[in-house]
Each structure stands twice: as structure tokens, then as C-alpha cells.
Amino acid sequence: MFDKNLNDPNILYQLAGDCYSRLGKFEDSKVMFLMAAEEFKSSFSFFRLGCADYHLNMLNEAEKELSLANSLDSSCAETWGYLTLVLLKKENPEYSAAY
């Protein structure tokens, strides 16, 4: 069953991105999650892309990606958490940015 899933590019991008994240290679992780987000447009892909940008201190990009992930699935608490971290880390966040 797992071997069949390895033929799915989305799963390969997600697995590679996760491995890079765990190794602290957030630039490489970003590339993998960007490929997944562009091709499959899932909330999880945009969430992980936003997390990579957060760790790279690319806060404007992270905010956009996490906001998109939130619009695709507003029930994910981790997305809300990272979006909050991004806004707290920014120097002058918009007051309505989290809505």
C-alpha cells in the first residue's frame, strides 16, 4: 500500500519537505512545499510552506501562506498558532490581519 503512494508526487513533495524541515534545512523544505502547494493547492501544503517561511524569518510571505491555509481550512489550530506567531514577530502588524 505504501509503495503505491510513493508514485504520488504530492506525497513525495510532502515527505521530502518534512525530512528537510526535521533536518533544519528550511530553504530546501520551502522548495518542496512550494512545489506541493503550486500543484495541489491544499491547506496542509500552504501551512507547511508558511511554517518554512516563518523559520526563515520571511514573515510577510509566511503570513500570506498561512492566511491562505486558514481560508482553505479554518479548523486547523496549528495554522492559527503559527499565524499568531508571525503577527507577534512582525514589527507593525495590521490589527485585522488575523481575521
MOPAC internal coordinates of N, CA, C and O (Angstrom, degrees):
PM7 1SCF
backbone

  N    0.0000 0     0.00 0     0.00 0    0    0    0
  C    1.4549 1     0.00 0     0.00 0    1    0    0
  C    1.5246 1   110.58 1     0.00 0    2    1    0
  O    1.2310 1   120.17 1   135.24 1    3    2    1
  N    1.3255 1   117.28 1   -44.76 1    3    2    1
  C    1.4621 1   120.06 1  -178.54 1    5    3    2
  C    1.5222 1   111.60 1   -66.43 1    6    5    3
  O    1.2310 1   120.40 1   146.16 1    7    6    5
  N    1.3577 1   116.83 1   -33.84 1    7    6    5
  C    1.4545 1   120.35 1   179.90 1    9    7    6
  C    1.5220 1   111.81 1   -63.13 1   10    9    7
  O    1.2310 1   120.33 1   143.71 1   11   10    9
  N    1.3239 1   116.98 1   -36.29 1   11   10    9
  C    1.4631 1   120.25 1   178.49 1   13   11   10
  C    1.5235 1   110.69 1   -66.32 1   14   13   11
  O    1.2310 1   120.22 1   143.60 1   15   14   13
  N    1.3218 1   117.19 1   -36.40 1   15   14   13
  C    1.4579 1   120.92 1  -179.94 1   17   15   14
  C    1.5209 1   112.31 1   -68.05 1   18   17   15
  O    1.2310 1   119.81 1   154.41 1   19   18   17
  N    1.3305 1   117.96 1   -25.59 1   19   18   17
  C    1.4649 1   120.52 1  -179.76 1   21   19   18
  C    1.5275 1   112.40 1   -69.70 1   22   21   19
  O    1.2310 1   120.28 1   167.45 1   23   22   21
  N    1.3117 1   117.08 1   -12.55 1   23   22   21
  C    1.4624 1   120.31 1   175.10 1   25   23   22
  C    1.5208 1   111.97 1   -82.20 1   26   25   23
  O    1.2310 1   120.24 1   169.42 1   27   26   25
  N    1.3149 1   117.14 1   -10.58 1   27   26   25
  C    1.4564 1   122.63 1   179.85 1   29   27   26
  C    1.5305 1   109.04 1   -84.90 1   30   29   27
  O    1.2310 1   119.59 1   -64.57 1   31   30   29
  N    1.3435 1   118.39 1   115.43 1   31   30   29
  C    1.4690 1   120.46 1  -178.05 1   33   31   30
  C    1.5256 1   113.35 1   -58.47 1   34   33   31
  O    1.2310 1   119.95 1   145.55 1   35   34   33
  N    1.3227 1   117.70 1   -34.45 1   35   34   33
  C    1.4590 1   120.22 1  -179.99 1   37   35   34
  C    1.5265 1   110.78 1   -60.30 1   38   37   35
  O    1.2310 1   120.55 1   135.01 1   39   38   37
  N    1.3202 1   116.56 1   -44.99 1   39   38   37
  C    1.4594 1   120.44 1   179.80 1   41   39   38
  C    1.5214 1   110.47 1   -65.66 1   42   41   39
  O    1.2310 1   120.42 1   140.02 1   43   42   41
  N    1.3224 1   116.79 1   -39.98 1   43   42   41
  C    1.4718 1   119.64 1   178.58 1   45   43   42
  C    1.5260 1   111.19 1   -63.60 1   46   45   43
  O    1.2310 1   120.07 1   136.29 1   47   46   45
  N    1.3310 1   117.47 1   -43.71 1   47   46   45
  C    1.4698 1   120.53 1   178.00 1   49   47   46
  C    1.5295 1   110.62 1   -61.32 1   50   49   47
  O    1.2310 1   120.96 1   136.58 1   51   50   49
  N    1.3382 1   115.77 1   -43.42 1   51   50   49
  C    1.4657 1   120.28 1  -178.27 1   53   51   50
  C    1.5279 1   111.00 1   -65.77 1   54   53   51
  O    1.2310 1   120.48 1   136.08 1   55   54   53
  N    1.3401 1   116.69 1   -43.92 1   55   54   53
  C    1.4614 1   120.19 1   179.98 1   57   55   54
  C    1.5288 1   111.32 1   -64.63 1   58   57   55
  O    1.2310 1   120.73 1   135.01 1   59   58   57
  N    1.3204 1   116.21 1   -44.99 1   59   58   57
  C    1.4729 1   119.91 1   179.53 1   61   59   58
  C    1.5243 1   109.91 1   -63.47 1   62   61   59
  O    1.2310 1   120.21 1   135.65 1   63   62   61
  N    1.3284 1   117.21 1   -44.35 1   63   62   61
  C    1.4586 1   120.90 1   178.76 1   65   63   62
  C    1.5144 1   111.80 1   -61.02 1   66   65   63
  O    1.2310 1   120.52 1   139.61 1   67   66   65
  N    1.3287 1   116.60 1   -40.39 1   67   66   65
  C    1.4532 1   120.64 1   178.66 1   69   67   66
  C    1.5287 1   111.35 1   -65.14 1   70   69   67
  O    1.2310 1   120.70 1   137.58 1   71   70   69
  N    1.3198 1   116.26 1   -42.42 1   71   70   69
  C    1.4772 1   120.09 1   177.91 1   73   71   70
  C    1.5244 1   110.63 1   -61.25 1   74   73   71
  O    1.2310 1   120.48 1   133.81 1   75   74   73
  N    1.3265 1   116.69 1   -46.19 1   75   74   73
  C    1.4643 1   119.77 1   178.50 1   77   75   74
  C    1.5255 1   111.50 1   -61.29 1   78   77   75
  O    1.2310 1   120.22 1   139.91 1   79   78   77
  N    1.3301 1   117.19 1   -40.09 1   79   78   77
  C    1.4671 1   120.80 1   178.85 1   81   79   78
  C    1.5168 1   110.87 1   -61.91 1   82   81   79
  O    1.2310 1   120.73 1   135.15 1   83   82   81
  N    1.3186 1   116.21 1   -44.85 1   83   82   81
  C    1.4621 1   120.57 1  -179.27 1   85   83   82
  C    1.5235 1   111.79 1   -63.84 1   86   85   83
  O    1.2310 1   120.64 1   151.99 1   87   86   85
  N    1.3338 1   116.38 1   -28.01 1   87   86   85
  C    1.4687 1   120.75 1   178.20 1   89   87   86
  C    1.5280 1   111.95 1   -86.82 1   90   89   87
  O    1.2310 1   120.44 1   177.63 1   91   90   89
  N    1.3329 1   116.77 1    -2.37 1   91   90   89
  C    1.4629 1   120.62 1  -178.92 1   93   91   90
  C    1.5209 1   113.35 1    78.14 1   94   93   91
  O    1.2310 1   120.32 1  -164.46 1   95   94   93
  N    1.3290 1   116.99 1    15.54 1   95   94   93
  C    1.4663 1   122.10 1   178.61 1   97   95   94
  C    1.5273 1   108.58 1   -95.80 1   98   97   95
  O    1.2310 1   121.66 1  -104.85 1   99   98   97
  N    1.3247 1   114.43 1    75.15 1   99   98   97
  C    1.4577 1   119.67 1  -171.83 1  101   99   98
  C    1.5191 1   113.34 1   -72.33 1  102  101   99
  O    1.2310 1   119.61 1   154.48 1  103  102  101
  N    1.3343 1   118.35 1   -25.52 1  103  102  101
  C    1.4739 1   120.01 1   175.76 1  105  103  102
  C    1.5250 1   109.76 1   -64.80 1  106  105  103
  O    1.2310 1   120.96 1   133.59 1  107  106  105
  N    1.3402 1   115.77 1   -46.41 1  107  106  105
  C    1.4679 1   120.15 1   178.86 1  109  107  106
  C    1.5260 1   110.90 1   -67.92 1  110  109  107
  O    1.2310 1   120.93 1   141.62 1  111  110  109
  N    1.3265 1   115.83 1   -38.38 1  111  110  109
  C    1.4551 1   120.62 1   177.00 1  113  111  110
  C    1.5255 1   110.46 1   -59.79 1  114  113  111
  O    1.2310 1   120.89 1   136.71 1  115  114  113
  N    1.3189 1   115.90 1   -43.29 1  115  114  113
  C    1.4644 1   120.89 1   179.92 1  117  115  114
  C    1.5250 1   111.00 1   -59.25 1  118  117  115
  O    1.2310 1   120.47 1   137.97 1  119  118  117
  N    1.3282 1   116.71 1   -42.03 1  119  118  117
  C    1.4691 1   120.50 1  -179.67 1  121  119  118
  C    1.5221 1   110.39 1   -60.71 1  122  121  119
  O    1.2310 1   120.41 1   134.61 1  123  122  121
  N    1.3231 1   116.81 1   -45.39 1  123  122  121
  C    1.4659 1   120.34 1  -178.55 1  125  123  122
  C    1.5313 1   111.50 1   -65.35 1  126  125  123
  O    1.2310 1   120.52 1   134.79 1  127  126  125
  N    1.3249 1   116.61 1   -45.21 1  127  126  125
  C    1.4627 1   119.13 1  -179.65 1  129  127  126
  C    1.5265 1   112.07 1   -70.44 1  130  129  127
  O    1.2310 1   120.22 1   150.34 1  131  130  129
  N    1.3310 1   117.18 1   -29.66 1  131  130  129
  C    1.4592 1   120.41 1   175.30 1  133  131  130
  C    1.5224 1   109.99 1   -65.93 1  134  133  131
  O    1.2310 1   120.35 1   137.80 1  135  134  133
  N    1.3249 1   116.93 1   -42.20 1  135  134  133
  C    1.4713 1   120.39 1   177.35 1  137  135  134
  C    1.5234 1   110.34 1   -61.84 1  138  137  135
  O    1.2310 1   120.55 1   137.93 1  139  138  137
  N    1.3307 1   116.56 1   -42.07 1  139  138  137
  C    1.4685 1   119.90 1   179.31 1  141  139  138
  C    1.5216 1   110.89 1   -66.64 1  142  141  139
  O    1.2310 1   120.40 1   137.06 1  143  142  141
  N    1.3353 1   116.84 1   -42.94 1  143  142  141
  C    1.4689 1   120.60 1  -177.27 1  145  143  142
  C    1.5236 1   111.31 1   -67.16 1  146  145  143
  O    1.2310 1   120.12 1   140.70 1  147  146  145
  N    1.3212 1   117.38 1   -39.30 1  147  146  145
  C    1.4643 1   119.83 1  -179.39 1  149  147  146
  C    1.5191 1   111.72 1   -68.30 1  150  149  147
  O    1.2310 1   120.50 1   142.59 1  151  150  149
  N    1.3266 1   116.66 1   -37.41 1  151  150  149
  C    1.4597 1   119.58 1  -175.62 1  153  151  150
  C    1.5226 1   113.13 1   -86.11 1  154  153  151
  O    1.2310 1   119.83 1   144.66 1  155  154  153
  N    1.3453 1   117.93 1   -35.34 1  155  154  153
  C    1.4640 1   120.00 1  -171.09 1  157  155  154
  C    1.5192 1   114.48 1  -114.75 1  158  157  155
  O    1.2310 1   119.30 1   164.54 1  159  158  157
  N    1.3163 1   118.95 1   -15.46 1  159  158  157
  C    1.4674 1   124.19 1   173.98 1  161  159  158
  C    1.5330 1   113.82 1    48.94 1  162  161  159
  O    1.2310 1   120.41 1  -130.47 1  163  162  161
  N    1.3245 1   116.81 1    49.53 1  163  162  161
  C    1.4681 1   120.37 1   178.15 1  165  163  162
  C    1.5212 1   109.69 1  -100.96 1  166  165  163
  O    1.2310 1   120.99 1   -24.61 1  167  166  165
  N    1.3244 1   115.70 1   155.39 1  167  166  165
  C    1.4588 1   119.64 1   178.97 1  169  167  166
  C    1.5302 1   110.62 1   -63.00 1  170  169  167
  O    1.2310 1   120.21 1   143.59 1  171  170  169
  N    1.3271 1   117.21 1   -36.41 1  171  170  169
  C    1.4581 1   120.96 1   179.95 1  173  171  170
  C    1.5299 1   111.22 1   -63.98 1  174  173  171
  O    1.2310 1   120.28 1   137.91 1  175  174  173
  N    1.3301 1   117.07 1   -42.09 1  175  174  173
  C    1.4717 1   120.45 1   179.18 1  177  175  174
  C    1.5265 1   111.03 1   -63.01 1  178  177  175
  O    1.2310 1   120.42 1   135.57 1  179  178  177
  N    1.3250 1   116.81 1   -44.43 1  179  178  177
  C    1.4654 1   119.57 1   179.22 1  181  179  178
  C    1.5237 1   111.09 1   -68.60 1  182  181  179
  O    1.2310 1   120.33 1   145.85 1  183  182  181
  N    1.3331 1   116.98 1   -34.15 1  183  182  181
  C    1.4648 1   120.20 1   176.62 1  185  183  182
  C    1.5258 1   110.31 1   -62.14 1  186  185  183
  O    1.2310 1   120.45 1   129.87 1  187  186  185
  N    1.3266 1   116.75 1   -50.13 1  187  186  185
  C    1.4605 1   119.88 1  -177.95 1  189  187  186
  C    1.5335 1   111.58 1   -66.72 1  190  189  187
  O    1.2310 1   120.33 1   146.08 1  191  190  189
  N    1.3256 1   116.97 1   -33.92 1  191  190  189
  C    1.4621 1   120.78 1   174.93 1  193  191  190
  C    1.5206 1   110.48 1   -64.15 1  194  193  191
  O    1.2310 1   120.50 1   137.13 1  195  194  193
  N    1.3207 1   116.65 1   -42.87 1  195  194  193
  C    1.4590 1   121.20 1   177.08 1  197  195  194
  C    1.5152 1   112.12 1   -63.47 1  198  197  195
  O    1.2310 1   120.15 1   141.68 1  199  198  197
  N    1.3307 1   117.32 1   -38.32 1  199  198  197
  C    1.4688 1   121.08 1   177.45 1  201  199  198
  C    1.5243 1   110.88 1   -63.97 1  202  201  199
  O    1.2310 1   120.40 1   137.53 1  203  202  201
  N    1.3355 1   116.84 1   -42.47 1  203  202  201
  C    1.4640 1   120.29 1   178.50 1  205  203  202
  C    1.5267 1   110.18 1   -61.55 1  206  205  203
  O    1.2310 1   120.46 1   136.03 1  207  206  205
  N    1.3345 1   116.72 1   -43.97 1  207  206  205
  C    1.4641 1   119.86 1   178.41 1  209  207  206
  C    1.5199 1   111.79 1   -65.52 1  210  209  207
  O    1.2310 1   120.17 1   145.15 1  211  210  209
  N    1.3170 1   117.28 1   -34.85 1  211  210  209
  C    1.4676 1   120.57 1   176.12 1  213  211  210
  C    1.5282 1   109.86 1   -60.78 1  214  213  211
  O    1.2310 1   120.53 1   133.51 1  215  214  213
  N    1.3151 1   116.60 1   -46.49 1  215  214  213
  C    1.4660 1   120.54 1  -179.28 1  217  215  214
  C    1.5266 1   112.22 1   -68.74 1  218  217  215
  O    1.2310 1   120.52 1   156.56 1  219  218  217
  N    1.3224 1   116.61 1   -23.44 1  219  218  217
  C    1.4659 1   121.17 1   175.45 1  221  219  218
  C    1.5230 1   111.80 1   -87.96 1  222  221  219
  O    1.2310 1   120.77 1  -178.18 1  223  222  221
  N    1.3245 1   116.13 1     1.82 1  223  222  221
  C    1.4713 1   123.54 1  -178.89 1  225  223  222
  C    1.5358 1   112.43 1    62.94 1  226  225  223
  O    1.2310 1   120.86 1  -149.28 1  227  226  225
  N    1.3170 1   115.97 1    30.72 1  227  226  225
  C    1.4590 1   122.52 1   175.44 1  229  227  226
  C    1.5309 1   106.19 1   -98.33 1  230  229  227
  O    1.2310 1   121.35 1  -103.69 1  231  230  229
  N    1.3089 1   115.02 1    76.31 1  231  230  229
  C    1.4597 1   121.07 1  -166.84 1  233  231  230
  C    1.5179 1   114.18 1   -70.17 1  234  233  231
  O    1.2310 1   119.65 1   142.05 1  235  234  233
  N    1.3260 1   118.27 1   -37.95 1  235  234  233
  C    1.4722 1   119.62 1   179.05 1  237  235  234
  C    1.5223 1   111.09 1   -64.28 1  238  237  235
  O    1.2310 1   120.65 1   136.76 1  239  238  237
  N    1.3330 1   116.36 1   -43.24 1  239  238  237
  C    1.4616 1   120.23 1   178.38 1  241  239  238
  C    1.5248 1   110.50 1   -65.94 1  242  241  239
  O    1.2310 1   120.95 1   136.86 1  243  242  241
  N    1.3330 1   115.78 1   -43.14 1  243  242  241
  C    1.4641 1   120.03 1   179.53 1  245  243  242
  C    1.5263 1   110.87 1   -59.87 1  246  245  243
  O    1.2310 1   120.71 1   137.71 1  247  246  245
  N    1.3275 1   116.24 1   -42.29 1  247  246  245
  C    1.4655 1   119.77 1   179.40 1  249  247  246
  C    1.5242 1   111.37 1   -61.07 1  250  249  247
  O    1.2310 1   120.40 1   135.49 1  251  250  249
  N    1.3281 1   116.85 1   -44.51 1  251  250  249
  C    1.4720 1   120.28 1   179.90 1  253  251  250
  C    1.5285 1   111.39 1   -62.80 1  254  253  251
  O    1.2310 1   120.80 1   134.58 1  255  254  253
  N    1.3284 1   116.08 1   -45.42 1  255  254  253
  C    1.4628 1   119.87 1  -177.20 1  257  255  254
  C    1.5251 1   111.86 1   -69.08 1  258  257  255
  O    1.2310 1   120.53 1   138.93 1  259  258  257
  N    1.3102 1   116.60 1   -41.07 1  259  258  257
  C    1.4644 1   119.71 1   178.42 1  261  259  258
  C    1.5296 1   111.22 1   -68.44 1  262  261  259
  O    1.2310 1   120.27 1   145.03 1  263  262  261
  N    1.3227 1   117.09 1   -34.97 1  263  262  261
  C    1.4677 1   120.21 1   176.03 1  265  263  262
  C    1.5214 1   110.78 1   -65.49 1  266  265  263
  O    1.2310 1   120.78 1   141.15 1  267  266  265
  N    1.3324 1   116.12 1   -38.85 1  267  266  265
  C    1.4639 1   119.73 1   177.15 1  269  267  266
  C    1.5219 1   110.52 1   -66.72 1  270  269  267
  O    1.2310 1   120.27 1   136.81 1  271  270  269
  N    1.3271 1   117.09 1   -43.19 1  271  270  269
  C    1.4688 1   120.59 1   176.57 1  273  271  270
  C    1.5235 1   109.97 1   -58.81 1  274  273  271
  O    1.2310 1   120.54 1   138.97 1  275  274  273
  N    1.3140 1   116.57 1   -41.03 1  275  274  273
  C    1.4688 1   120.94 1   179.86 1  277  275  274
  C    1.5198 1   111.46 1   -66.75 1  278  277  275
  O    1.2310 1   120.16 1   143.30 1  279  278  277
  N    1.3239 1   117.30 1   -36.70 1  279  278  277
  C    1.4670 1   119.20 1   178.91 1  281  279  278
  C    1.5308 1   111.52 1   -69.97 1  282  281  279
  O    1.2310 1   120.51 1   151.30 1  283  282  281
  N    1.3284 1   116.64 1   -28.70 1  283  282  281
  C    1.4646 1   120.11 1   177.72 1  285  283  282
  C    1.5258 1   112.04 1   -78.90 1  286  285  283
  O    1.2310 1   120.50 1   149.17 1  287  286  285
  N    1.3480 1   116.64 1   -30.83 1  287  286  285
  C    1.4641 1   121.33 1   178.55 1  289  287  286
  C    1.5230 1   108.58 1  -153.41 1  290  289  287
  O    1.2310 1   120.75 1   -83.31 1  291  290  289
  N    1.3075 1   116.17 1    96.69 1  291  290  289
  C    1.4647 1   121.05 1  -175.78 1  293  291  290
  C    1.5288 1   112.94 1   -81.30 1  294  293  291
  O    1.2310 1   119.63 1  -179.08 1  295  294  293
  N    1.3222 1   118.30 1     0.92 1  295  294  293
  C    1.4619 1   120.84 1  -178.15 1  297  295  294
  C    1.5263 1   113.46 1   -92.50 1  298  297  295
  O    1.2310 1   119.70 1   179.03 1  299  298  297
  N    1.3112 1   118.18 1    -0.97 1  299  298  297
  C    1.4628 1   121.36 1  -177.83 1  301  299  298
  C    1.5319 1   110.17 1   -86.58 1  302  301  299
  O    1.2310 1   120.84 1   -69.76 1  303  302  301
  N    1.3166 1   115.99 1   110.24 1  303  302  301
  C    1.4625 1   121.14 1  -177.69 1  305  303  302
  C    1.5263 1   112.25 1   -65.37 1  306  305  303
  O    1.2310 1   120.24 1   146.91 1  307  306  305
  N    1.3317 1   117.14 1   -33.09 1  307  306  305
  C    1.4692 1   119.78 1   179.43 1  309  307  306
  C    1.5259 1   111.41 1   -63.66 1  310  309  307
  O    1.2310 1   120.43 1   143.26 1  311  310  309
  N    1.3182 1   116.79 1   -36.74 1  311  310  309
  C    1.4610 1   120.29 1   177.67 1  313  311  310
  C    1.5198 1   109.91 1   -62.40 1  314  313  311
  O    1.2310 1   120.71 1   133.53 1  315  314  313
  N    1.3292 1   116.25 1   -46.47 1  315  314  313
  C    1.4599 1   120.35 1   177.83 1  317  315  314
  C    1.5269 1   110.59 1   -60.12 1  318  317  315
  O    1.2310 1   120.56 1   139.50 1  319  318  317
  N    1.3303 1   116.54 1   -40.50 1  319  318  317
  C    1.4625 1   120.74 1  -179.62 1  321  319  318
  C    1.5125 1   112.51 1   -63.39 1  322  321  319
  O    1.2310 1   120.29 1   132.66 1  323  322  321
  N    1.3293 1   117.06 1   -47.34 1  323  322  321
  C    1.4643 1   120.03 1   179.16 1  325  323  322
  C    1.5233 1   111.37 1   -67.34 1  326  325  323
  O    1.2310 1   120.42 1   142.55 1  327  326  325
  N    1.3240 1   116.80 1   -37.45 1  327  326  325
  C    1.4597 1   119.74 1   177.16 1  329  327  326
  C    1.5255 1   110.25 1   -62.08 1  330  329  327
  O    1.2310 1   120.22 1   140.81 1  331  330  329
  N    1.3023 1   117.18 1   -39.19 1  331  330  329
  C    1.4641 1   121.64 1   176.33 1  333  331  330
  C    1.5296 1   111.00 1   -64.16 1  334  333  331
  O    1.2310 1   120.60 1   135.42 1  335  334  333
  N    1.3330 1   116.45 1   -44.58 1  335  334  333
  C    1.4724 1   120.19 1   178.09 1  337  335  334
  C    1.5265 1   111.50 1   -59.98 1  338  337  335
  O    1.2310 1   120.76 1   138.26 1  339  338  337
  N    1.3224 1   116.15 1   -41.74 1  339  338  337
  C    1.4710 1   120.25 1   178.90 1  341  339  338
  C    1.5224 1   110.02 1   -61.41 1  342  341  339
  O    1.2310 1   120.61 1   132.64 1  343  342  341
  N    1.3263 1   116.44 1   -47.36 1  343  342  341
  C    1.4610 1   120.09 1  -177.30 1  345  343  342
  C    1.5282 1   111.61 1   -66.68 1  346  345  343
  O    1.2310 1   120.04 1   144.76 1  347  346  345
  N    1.3194 1   117.53 1   -35.24 1  347  346  345
  C    1.4579 1   120.21 1   177.55 1  349  347  346
  C    1.5262 1   111.90 1   -69.76 1  350  349  347
  O    1.2310 1   120.67 1   150.29 1  351  350  349
  N    1.3157 1   116.33 1   -29.71 1  351  350  349
  C    1.4651 1   121.02 1  -178.20 1  353  351  350
  C    1.5363 1   112.11 1   -81.26 1  354  353  351
  O    1.2310 1   120.29 1   156.24 1  355  354  353
  N    1.3394 1   117.05 1   -23.76 1  355  354  353
  C    1.4567 1   120.53 1   179.85 1  357  355  354
  C    1.5282 1   109.92 1   -71.93 1  358  357  355
  O    1.2310 1   121.08 1   -31.60 1  359  358  357
  N    1.3215 1   115.54 1   148.40 1  359  358  357
  C    1.4648 1   119.88 1  -178.60 1  361  359  358
  C    1.5219 1   112.15 1   -69.56 1  362  361  359
  O    1.2310 1   119.75 1   133.49 1  363  362  361
  N    1.3157 1   118.08 1   -46.51 1  363  362  361
  C    1.4651 1   122.00 1  -177.07 1  365  363  362
  C    1.5301 1   110.46 1  -132.54 1  366  365  363
  O    1.2310 1   120.40 1  -105.96 1  367  366  365
  N    1.3319 1   116.85 1    74.04 1  367  366  365
  C    1.4657 1   117.25 1   179.90 1  369  367  366
  C    1.5170 1   111.46 1   -72.65 1  370  369  367
  O    1.2310 1   121.15 1   -28.03 1  371  370  369
  N    1.3263 1   115.41 1   151.97 1  371  370  369
  C    1.4605 1   119.68 1   174.62 1  373  371  370
  C    1.5414 1   107.73 1   -71.20 1  374  373  371
  O    1.2310 1   120.60 1   -37.41 1  375  374  373
  N    1.2937 1   116.46 1   142.59 1  375  374  373
  C    1.4746 1   119.86 1  -178.54 1  377  375  374
  C    1.5062 1   112.30 1   -67.07 1  378  377  375
  O    1.2310 1   119.64 1   152.18 1  379  378  377
  N    1.3203 1   118.30 1   -27.82 1  379  378  377
  C    1.4564 1   121.11 1  -178.44 1  381  379  378
  C    1.5240 1   112.81 1   -96.69 1  382  381  379
  O    1.2310 1   119.74 1  -170.49 1  383  382  381
  N    1.3183 1   118.09 1     9.51 1  383  382  381
  C    1.4647 1   120.96 1  -172.89 1  385  383  382
  C    1.5287 1   113.16 1   -63.18 1  386  385  383
  O    1.2310 1   119.80 1   148.48 1  387  386  385
  N    1.2988 1   117.98 1   -31.52 1  387  386  385
  C    1.4632 1   120.26 1  -176.91 1  389  387  386
  C    1.5198 1   112.98 1   -81.92 1  390  389  387
  O    1.2310 1   119.22 1   174.59 1  391  390  389
  N    1.3098 1   119.09 1    -5.41 1  391  390  389
  C    1.4678 1   120.64 1  -177.13 1  393  391  390
  C    1.4725 1   112.13 1   -91.45 1  394  393  391
  O    1.2310 1   120.10 1   180.00 1  395  394  393

